[in-house]
Amino acid sequence: MSKQNRRGTFIVFAAIAGVVSGLVFLAAAELSALLVARDASPVLAVGSFVIDVVPQPLKEFAISTFGEFDKIALLIGLGLAVVIASAVAGILQLVRPPLGVIALGIAGALSVAATTTRAGVTPLAFLPPVIGAVAGCVALIFLCKRLVSWQRAAVAPEAGAAPADGVTIDRRRFFALAGIAGASALIVGITARAVNAATASVAAIRKGLRLPPPRSSVTIPEGAELEVPGITPLFTPNSDFYRVDTALTVPTVDPATWRLVIDGMVDKRVELTFDQLVEMGLEEYAITLTCVSNVVGGELVGNAMWLGVPIRDVLQLAGPHTDADMVLSRSVDGYTASTPLSALTDEGLDAIFAVGMNGEPLPLEHGFPVRMVVPGLYGYVSATKWVTELKVTTFEKDEAYWTPRGYSAEAPIKFSSRIDTPKIGKSVAAGRIPIAGVAWAQTVGIEAVEVRIDDGDWQRADLSTPINTDTWVQWVLEWDATPGTHYVTVRAINKDGEMQVEESAPIAPDGSTGWQRSLISVT
């Protein structure tokens, strides 16, 4: 083997040594997190930090590209970044020691910073990334020492300085050490993360939770749901309900330890337990939620039957000051939302602390044990999941998570309409077919939906009977489809007589606008 080829081979093995050391880093950190600070996983901490600092256009791209799998895509990306960075550290340690160890040390310091600056961290949160970094550095030093010995033994016979079998011995030692360290790291890391997730989970508690029956129930009117194949159901199943939030992993909160604090510009500070909140009396509400990231015709909107307590009743316990105009809600993971105080105290608006969703306790990913649901406002300024604090304040004094990131502090939902069927990209047979979908104008209600085929006249669609003004309605238009390709456009009119905005606008700073126009192929 030539000297150049031999050098290239050892560079590759140095990269392997770096990757193994990176695995040791993560495994040791996960194991120590399991023992002393379960909120201090460096991967999750760094991932959450990335979510916080990534520019708003990249957030929009991730949501539109990966949807509910955006967190998985981020974790995969972080994993690839860790592999590449670890490989580089291994190469540096071989060719320019101790640069590789220094690189791992820097990674440890960044992990400590990301971990200890997260909301709600425990005092020992700094330990896991420190322990992980030390373990990774030790592994890298030992592996690279073995690699250097092997490298020297490989060139020694040419200089007559060592027996040829030294190459075999040192090669075996390197692979044995790398194999044992790598396999152990994988086993320990995966096991620790699995045990951490399992023991920290409150899924079993949620499953066993029995909520009291509501004091009042929603009456579903006849004709509220149209029997049209392919149309979105009246109520979105929990498993299909959209999820957009900043939590890299779903927070797990035990209802027994959950507390809701109301303070700020109030007559008195109030703290409620889960049982105390529920004992105030649960009521049933049908409310459609919409995400500000929903594009025209998008699926980041859903309708559910919620069980909860009016927020105005809870705020009344604290006595908000008359000069306050905003409530800054906070999640257990540090996320904040700015909601107009008037939207939470208005007797005509059903803003609630929800504890149930579609006949069961809130799913973990939708805010268990308690979340906010506020009709007529985009979720980023109202629908705080895993809510734990309300700070009564003013828009002048405080700002929420998304405001400095280019979004409006106040964001009423812009009413819109969507075509569910025929599906884009799927051809339909000629003949009489239904064009159908949903439309929403929370707190106002939908008066009419109009459909246009190609450049023809606008036609009124038939509407389902609305449950209330806070939920979407279904609509359908029977169409005699002719062979060819056709453009179908939809628009809505709300009960105030306003037409859905035709001009296209992006989701930032306060929601998208435009008419959905779909191309349909008829055979």
C-alpha positions as CSV (number, residue, x, y, z in Angstrom):
1,M,0.0,0.0,0.0
2,S,1.3,3.4,-1.0
3,K,2.0,6.1,1.7
4,Q,-0.8,8.2,0.3
5,N,-3.3,5.3,0.4
6,R,-2.3,4.4,3.9
7,R,-2.8,8.0,5.0
8,G,-6.3,8.0,3.5
9,T,-7.1,4.8,5.2
10,F,-6.2,6.1,8.6
11,I,-8.1,9.3,8.0
12,V,-11.2,7.1,7.5
13,F,-10.6,5.2,10.7
14,A,-10.0,8.4,12.5
15,A,-13.5,9.6,11.3
16,I,-14.9,6.3,12.6
17,A,-13.2,6.9,16.0
18,G,-14.8,10.3,16.1
19,V,-18.3,9.0,15.3
20,V,-17.9,6.3,18.1
21,S,-16.7,9.0,20.5
22,G,-19.8,11.1,19.6
23,L,-22.0,8.1,20.3
24,V,-20.3,7.7,23.7
25,F,-20.9,11.4,24.4
26,L,-24.6,11.1,23.7
27,A,-25.0,7.8,25.5
28,A,-23.3,9.0,28.7
29,A,-25.4,12.2,28.6
30,E,-28.6,10.3,28.2
31,L,-27.7,7.9,31.0
32,S,-26.8,10.7,33.4
33,A,-30.0,12.6,32.3
34,L,-32.0,9.5,33.3
35,L,-30.3,9.5,36.7
36,V,-30.1,13.2,37.7
37,A,-32.0,15.5,35.3
38,R,-34.5,14.1,32.8
39,D,-34.9,17.4,31.2
40,A,-31.3,17.6,30.1
41,S,-30.9,15.5,27.0
42,P,-28.4,17.4,24.9
43,V,-30.0,16.4,21.6
44,L,-33.4,17.6,22.6
45,A,-32.0,20.7,24.2
46,V,-30.0,21.6,21.1
47,G,-33.0,20.8,18.9
48,S,-35.3,23.1,20.9
49,F,-32.6,25.8,20.7
50,V,-32.5,25.4,16.9
51,I,-36.3,25.7,16.8
52,D,-36.1,28.9,18.7
53,V,-33.4,30.6,16.7
54,V,-34.1,29.4,13.1
55,P,-35.3,32.2,10.9
56,Q,-39.1,32.5,10.3
57,P,-38.9,31.6,6.6
58,L,-37.2,28.4,7.4
59,K,-39.9,27.6,10.0
60,E,-42.5,28.1,7.4
61,F,-40.6,25.9,4.9
62,A,-40.3,23.1,7.5
63,I,-44.0,23.2,8.3
64,S,-45.2,23.4,4.7
65,T,-42.7,20.7,3.6
66,F,-42.8,18.2,6.5
67,G,-46.1,19.1,8.2
68,E,-46.5,17.2,11.5
69,F,-43.2,15.4,10.8
70,D,-41.2,18.6,11.0
71,K,-39.8,17.6,14.4
72,I,-38.7,14.2,13.1
73,A,-37.0,15.9,10.2
74,L,-35.2,18.2,12.6
75,L,-34.0,15.2,14.7
76,I,-32.7,13.4,11.6
77,G,-30.9,16.6,10.5
78,L,-29.4,17.0,14.0
79,G,-28.3,13.3,13.9
80,L,-26.5,13.8,10.6
81,A,-24.9,17.0,11.9
82,V,-23.6,15.1,15.0
83,V,-22.2,12.3,12.8
84,I,-20.4,14.8,10.5
85,A,-19.1,16.9,13.4
86,S,-17.9,13.8,15.3
87,A,-16.1,12.5,12.2
88,V,-14.3,15.8,11.8
89,A,-13.3,15.8,15.5
90,G,-11.8,12.3,15.0
91,I,-9.8,13.4,12.0
92,L,-8.5,16.5,13.9
93,Q,-7.5,14.4,16.8
94,L,-5.4,12.2,14.6
95,V,-3.7,14.9,12.5
96,R,-3.6,17.8,14.9
97,P,-4.1,16.6,18.5
98,P,-5.7,17.8,20.8
99,L,-7.9,19.7,18.3
100,G,-10.4,16.9,18.3
101,V,-10.8,16.8,22.0
102,I,-11.1,20.6,22.0
103,A,-13.9,20.3,19.4
104,L,-15.8,17.8,21.6
105,G,-15.3,20.1,24.5
106,I,-16.8,23.0,22.6
107,A,-19.7,20.8,21.7
108,G,-20.2,20.0,25.3
109,A,-20.1,23.6,26.3
110,L,-22.7,24.5,23.6
111,S,-24.9,21.6,24.9
112,V,-24.6,22.9,28.4
113,A,-25.7,26.4,27.2
114,A,-28.6,25.0,25.2
115,T,-29.7,22.8,28.2
116,T,-29.5,25.3,31.0
117,T,-31.2,28.1,29.1
118,R,-34.4,26.1,28.5
119,A,-37.5,27.0,30.5
120,G,-38.2,24.9,33.6
121,V,-34.8,23.2,33.8
122,T,-33.7,21.5,37.1
123,P,-30.6,22.6,39.0
124,L,-28.6,19.6,37.8
125,A,-29.4,20.1,34.2
126,F,-25.8,21.1,33.4
127,L,-24.4,17.7,34.5
128,P,-25.5,15.4,31.6
129,P,-23.9,17.3,28.8
130,V,-20.7,17.8,31.0
131,I,-20.5,14.1,31.7
132,G,-21.2,13.3,28.1
133,A,-18.5,15.6,26.9
134,V,-15.9,14.1,29.3
135,A,-16.8,10.5,28.3
136,G,-16.6,11.4,24.6
137,C,-13.2,13.1,25.0
138,V,-11.8,10.1,26.9
139,A,-13.1,7.7,24.3
140,L,-11.6,9.8,21.5
141,I,-8.2,10.0,23.2
142,F,-8.0,6.2,23.8
143,L,-9.3,5.4,20.3
144,C,-6.8,7.8,18.6
145,K,-3.9,6.5,20.7
146,R,-4.7,3.0,19.4
147,L,-5.0,4.3,15.9
148,V,-1.6,6.1,16.2
149,S,0.0,2.9,17.5
150,W,-1.4,1.0,14.6
151,Q,-0.2,3.7,12.2
152,R,3.3,3.6,13.6
153,A,3.4,-0.2,13.5
154,A,2.3,0.0,9.8
155,V,5.2,2.1,8.8
156,A,7.8,0.7,11.2
157,P,8.7,-2.4,9.1
158,E,9.7,-0.2,6.3
159,A,12.2,1.5,8.7
160,G,13.2,-1.8,10.3
161,A,12.0,-0.6,13.7
162,A,9.3,-3.1,14.7
163,P,8.1,-6.6,14.0
164,A,5.5,-6.8,11.2
165,D,2.9,-8.6,13.5
166,G,2.6,-5.3,15.4
167,V,0.3,-4.1,12.7
168,T,-2.1,-6.9,13.3
169,I,-2.0,-6.5,17.1
170,D,-2.7,-2.8,17.0
171,R,-5.3,-3.1,14.3
172,R,-7.2,-5.6,16.4
173,R,-6.9,-3.5,19.5
174,F,-8.4,-0.5,17.7
175,F,-11.3,-2.4,16.2
176,A,-12.0,-4.1,19.5
177,L,-12.0,-0.9,21.4
178,A,-14.1,0.9,18.7
179,G,-16.6,-2.0,18.5
180,I,-17.1,-2.3,22.2
181,A,-17.4,1.5,22.7
182,G,-19.8,1.9,19.8
183,A,-22.0,-1.1,20.6
184,S,-22.1,-0.1,24.3
185,A,-22.9,3.5,23.5
186,L,-25.8,2.4,21.2
187,I,-27.2,0.0,23.8
188,V,-26.9,2.4,26.7
189,G,-28.1,5.5,24.8
190,I,-31.1,3.9,23.3
191,T,-32.1,2.1,26.5
192,A,-31.6,5.3,28.6
193,R,-33.8,7.4,26.2
194,A,-36.4,4.7,26.1
195,V,-36.5,4.3,29.9
196,N,-36.5,8.1,30.3
197,A,-39.5,8.4,27.9
198,A,-41.4,5.5,29.4
199,T,-40.9,6.6,33.1
200,A,-41.5,10.2,32.3
201,S,-44.7,9.6,30.3
202,V,-48.0,10.3,31.8
203,A,-49.9,8.3,29.2
204,A,-51.0,5.8,31.8
205,I,-52.3,8.5,34.0
206,R,-54.2,10.1,31.2
207,K,-55.7,6.8,30.2
208,G,-57.0,6.3,33.7
209,L,-58.3,9.8,34.1
210,R,-62.1,10.1,34.3
211,L,-63.4,13.6,33.7
212,P,-66.8,14.6,35.2
213,P,-69.7,15.0,32.8
214,P,-70.3,18.5,31.5
215,R,-72.9,20.8,33.1
216,S,-74.0,21.7,29.5
217,S,-73.7,19.9,26.2
218,V,-73.6,21.1,22.6
219,T,-76.6,20.1,20.5
220,I,-75.7,19.0,17.0
221,P,-78.4,20.2,14.7
222,E,-79.9,18.0,11.9
223,G,-78.0,18.5,8.7
224,A,-74.8,19.5,10.4
225,E,-72.8,16.9,8.4
226,L,-73.2,16.3,4.7
227,E,-73.0,12.8,3.3
228,V,-70.4,13.5,0.6
229,P,-67.6,11.0,-0.1
230,G,-64.2,12.7,0.4
231,I,-65.3,15.7,2.4
232,T,-63.7,16.5,5.7
233,P,-65.7,15.1,8.6
234,L,-67.6,17.5,10.8
235,F,-65.3,16.7,13.8
236,T,-61.6,16.0,13.2
237,P,-60.5,12.8,14.9
238,N,-57.8,13.5,17.5
239,S,-55.3,11.4,15.6
240,D,-55.8,13.5,12.5
241,F,-55.9,16.9,14.2
242,Y,-53.1,19.1,13.1
243,R,-50.2,19.8,15.5
244,V,-47.9,22.8,15.1
245,D,-45.9,23.9,18.2
246,T,-42.3,24.6,19.3
247,A,-42.0,21.5,21.5
248,L,-39.4,19.1,20.1
249,T,-40.7,16.4,22.3
250,V,-44.2,16.3,23.8
251,P,-44.1,17.7,27.4
252,T,-45.3,15.2,30.0
253,V,-47.2,16.8,32.8
254,D,-48.8,14.9,35.7
255,P,-52.2,16.5,36.5
256,A,-51.5,15.9,40.2
257,T,-48.5,18.3,40.1
258,W,-49.8,20.7,37.5
259,R,-50.5,24.2,38.6
260,L,-52.0,27.2,36.9
261,V,-50.8,30.6,38.2
262,I,-52.5,33.9,37.4
263,D,-50.6,37.0,38.3
264,G,-49.3,40.3,36.9
265,M,-51.7,43.2,36.8
266,V,-54.3,41.6,39.1
267,D,-55.9,42.3,42.5
268,K,-54.5,39.0,43.8
269,R,-52.3,36.2,42.7
270,V,-54.2,32.9,42.1
271,E,-52.9,29.4,41.9
272,L,-55.1,26.5,40.9
273,T,-54.6,22.7,40.9
274,F,-56.1,20.5,38.2
275,D,-58.8,19.3,40.5
276,Q,-59.7,22.8,41.5
277,L,-60.0,23.9,37.9
278,V,-62.2,20.9,37.0
279,E,-64.4,21.5,40.1
280,M,-65.3,25.0,38.7
281,G,-67.5,23.1,36.4
282,L,-66.9,21.7,32.9
283,E,-68.9,22.6,29.8
284,E,-68.9,21.4,26.3
285,Y,-67.9,23.6,23.3
286,A,-67.6,23.0,19.6
287,I,-64.8,25.2,18.3
288,T,-62.7,25.2,15.1
289,L,-59.0,26.0,15.5
290,T,-56.8,27.4,12.8
291,C,-53.0,27.7,12.6
292,V,-51.5,30.9,11.2
293,S,-49.2,28.7,9.1
294,N,-52.2,27.4,7.2
295,V,-51.9,28.3,3.5
296,V,-54.9,28.8,1.3
297,G,-56.5,25.4,0.9
298,G,-54.2,23.9,3.6
299,E,-55.0,21.4,6.3
300,L,-53.8,23.2,9.4
301,V,-57.3,23.7,10.6
302,G,-59.5,21.3,12.6
303,N,-62.8,21.2,14.4
304,A,-63.3,19.4,17.8
305,M,-65.7,19.1,20.7
306,W,-63.9,20.5,23.7
307,L,-64.5,20.1,27.4
308,G,-63.4,23.0,29.6
309,V,-63.8,25.9,31.9
310,P,-64.4,29.5,30.7
311,I,-61.1,31.5,31.1
312,R,-63.1,34.5,32.1
313,D,-64.3,32.7,35.2
314,V,-60.7,31.9,36.2
315,L,-59.5,35.5,35.5
316,Q,-62.3,36.8,37.6
317,L,-60.8,35.1,40.6
318,A,-57.7,37.2,40.2
319,G,-59.4,40.5,39.3
320,P,-57.5,41.9,36.3
321,H,-56.8,45.6,36.4
322,T,-58.7,47.9,34.1
323,D,-55.6,49.3,32.4
324,A,-54.4,45.8,31.4
325,D,-55.1,44.8,27.7
326,M,-53.1,41.6,27.2
327,V,-52.7,38.1,28.8
328,L,-49.3,36.5,28.3
329,S,-49.9,32.7,28.6
330,R,-46.9,30.4,29.2
331,S,-46.4,26.7,28.6
332,V,-44.4,24.4,30.7
333,D,-41.7,24.4,28.0
334,G,-41.4,28.2,28.1
335,Y,-43.5,29.0,25.0
336,T,-45.6,32.2,25.3
337,A,-48.6,33.6,23.5
338,S,-50.1,37.1,23.7
339,T,-53.9,37.2,23.8
340,P,-56.1,40.3,24.0
341,L,-57.6,40.4,27.5
342,S,-60.9,41.3,25.9
343,A,-61.0,38.0,24.0
344,L,-60.7,36.1,27.3
345,T,-63.2,38.1,29.3
346,D,-65.9,38.7,26.7
347,E,-69.2,37.0,27.8
348,G,-70.0,36.4,24.1
349,L,-66.8,34.5,23.4
350,D,-66.2,30.9,24.6
351,A,-62.5,31.2,25.4
352,I,-61.7,28.1,27.6
353,F,-59.2,26.1,29.5
354,A,-59.8,22.8,27.7
355,V,-59.2,19.5,29.5
356,G,-61.1,17.2,27.1
357,M,-61.1,16.8,23.3
358,N,-63.7,14.8,21.3
359,G,-64.9,12.8,24.3
360,E,-61.6,12.0,26.0
361,P,-58.9,13.8,28.1
362,L,-56.7,15.9,25.9
363,P,-54.1,13.9,24.0
364,L,-50.5,14.4,25.2
365,E,-49.5,16.1,22.0
366,H,-52.5,18.5,22.2
367,G,-51.7,19.9,25.6
368,F,-52.6,17.4,28.3
369,P,-53.6,18.1,31.0
370,V,-54.8,21.7,30.2
371,R,-54.6,24.0,27.1
372,M,-56.2,27.2,26.0
373,V,-58.8,27.3,23.2
374,V,-59.9,30.7,22.0
375,P,-62.4,31.1,19.1
376,G,-61.5,33.6,16.4
377,L,-57.8,33.9,17.1
378,Y,-54.9,32.1,15.4
379,G,-53.4,29.5,17.7
380,Y,-50.0,31.3,18.0
381,V,-51.7,34.1,20.0
382,S,-54.2,32.0,21.9
383,A,-54.1,28.2,21.9
384,T,-51.2,27.6,24.4
385,K,-50.8,23.9,25.1
386,W,-49.6,22.6,28.4
387,V,-50.5,26.0,29.8
388,T,-49.2,26.7,33.3
389,E,-49.3,30.5,33.7
390,L,-51.3,33.6,32.8
391,K,-49.7,37.0,33.2
392,V,-52.1,39.8,33.0
393,T,-50.2,42.7,31.4
394,T,-50.1,45.0,28.4
395,F,-49.0,44.7,24.8
396,E,-46.7,47.7,25.5
397,K,-44.9,45.9,28.4
398,D,-44.6,42.3,27.1
399,E,-44.3,40.4,23.9
400,A,-44.8,36.7,23.2
401,Y,-42.7,34.1,21.5
402,W,-43.7,34.8,17.9
403,T,-43.9,38.6,18.0
404,P,-40.1,39.4,17.7
405,R,-40.0,36.7,15.0
406,G,-42.0,38.7,12.5
407,Y,-45.6,37.9,13.4
408,S,-48.3,40.3,14.7
409,A,-49.0,40.5,18.4
410,E,-52.7,40.3,17.7
411,A,-54.1,38.0,15.0
412,P,-57.8,37.5,14.3
413,I,-58.5,34.5,12.1
414,K,-59.1,35.5,8.4
415,F,-62.1,33.5,7.2
416,S,-61.5,31.1,4.4
417,S,-62.8,28.2,2.4
418,R,-61.3,24.9,1.1
419,I,-61.9,22.3,-1.6
420,D,-61.7,18.8,-0.2
421,T,-63.1,16.8,-3.2
422,P,-62.2,16.2,-6.0
423,K,-58.7,15.8,-4.8
424,I,-55.9,17.6,-6.6
425,G,-53.9,15.2,-8.8
426,K,-56.7,12.5,-9.0
427,S,-58.8,12.4,-12.1
428,V,-62.6,11.9,-12.0
429,A,-65.1,10.3,-14.4
430,A,-67.3,12.6,-16.5
431,G,-70.8,13.0,-15.2
432,R,-72.5,14.4,-12.2
433,I,-70.0,14.7,-9.3
434,P,-69.9,16.7,-6.1
435,I,-67.5,19.5,-5.5
436,A,-67.3,19.9,-1.7
437,G,-65.3,21.2,1.2
438,V,-65.4,23.3,4.3
439,A,-65.4,27.0,5.1
440,W,-64.9,28.8,8.4
441,A,-65.4,32.3,9.9
442,Q,-64.9,31.8,13.6
443,T,-67.1,34.1,15.8
444,V,-69.0,35.4,12.8
445,G,-70.2,32.4,10.8
446,I,-70.4,31.6,7.1
447,E,-73.4,33.0,5.2
448,A,-72.5,31.5,1.7
449,V,-70.0,29.6,-0.3
450,E,-69.6,30.2,-4.1
451,V,-67.9,28.1,-6.7
452,R,-66.8,28.9,-10.2
453,I,-65.9,26.4,-12.9
454,D,-63.2,27.8,-15.2
455,D,-64.3,31.3,-16.2
456,G,-68.0,30.7,-15.7
457,D,-70.5,32.3,-13.4
458,W,-70.3,31.9,-9.6
459,Q,-72.7,29.3,-8.3
460,R,-74.0,29.1,-4.7
461,A,-73.1,25.8,-3.0
462,D,-75.4,24.1,-0.5
463,L,-74.3,24.5,3.1
464,S,-74.5,22.2,6.1
465,T,-76.4,23.4,9.1
466,P,-73.9,25.2,11.3
467,I,-73.4,24.1,14.9
468,N,-72.6,27.7,15.9
469,T,-70.5,30.6,14.6
470,D,-67.3,29.2,16.0
471,T,-67.2,26.0,13.9
472,W,-66.7,25.4,10.2
473,V,-69.5,24.4,7.8
474,Q,-69.4,21.9,5.0
475,W,-70.5,22.8,1.5
476,V,-71.3,21.0,-1.7
477,L,-72.0,21.8,-5.3
478,E,-73.3,19.2,-7.8
479,W,-71.5,19.6,-11.1
480,D,-72.0,18.0,-14.5
481,A,-68.4,17.4,-15.3
482,T,-67.3,17.2,-18.9
483,P,-64.1,15.6,-20.2
484,G,-60.9,17.7,-20.0
485,T,-59.2,19.8,-17.5
486,H,-61.0,22.4,-15.5
487,Y,-60.2,25.0,-12.9
488,V,-62.4,25.1,-9.8
489,T,-62.3,28.2,-7.6
490,V,-64.1,28.7,-4.2
491,R,-64.8,31.7,-2.1
492,A,-66.8,32.4,1.1
493,I,-69.0,35.2,2.4
494,N,-69.4,35.6,6.1
495,K,-72.5,36.6,8.0
496,D,-71.4,40.3,8.1
497,G,-71.7,40.3,4.3
498,E,-67.9,40.4,3.7
499,M,-66.3,38.5,0.8
500,Q,-63.3,36.3,1.4
501,V,-60.2,38.3,0.4
502,E,-59.1,37.4,-3.2
503,E,-55.6,38.9,-3.1
504,S,-53.0,36.4,-2.2
505,A,-50.9,37.1,1.0
506,P,-48.3,35.0,2.8
507,I,-48.9,33.5,6.2
508,A,-46.7,36.1,7.9
509,P,-47.3,38.4,9.7
510,D,-51.0,37.5,10.4
511,G,-52.3,34.8,8.2
512,S,-52.6,34.0,4.5
513,T,-55.4,35.2,2.2
514,G,-56.6,34.2,-1.3
515,W,-59.1,32.1,-3.2
516,Q,-58.3,28.4,-3.7
517,R,-58.1,27.5,-7.3
518,S,-57.7,23.8,-8.1
519,L,-57.1,22.0,-11.4
520,I,-59.4,19.0,-11.9
521,S,-58.9,16.4,-14.6
522,V,-62.1,14.8,-15.9
523,T,-61.9,11.6,-18.1
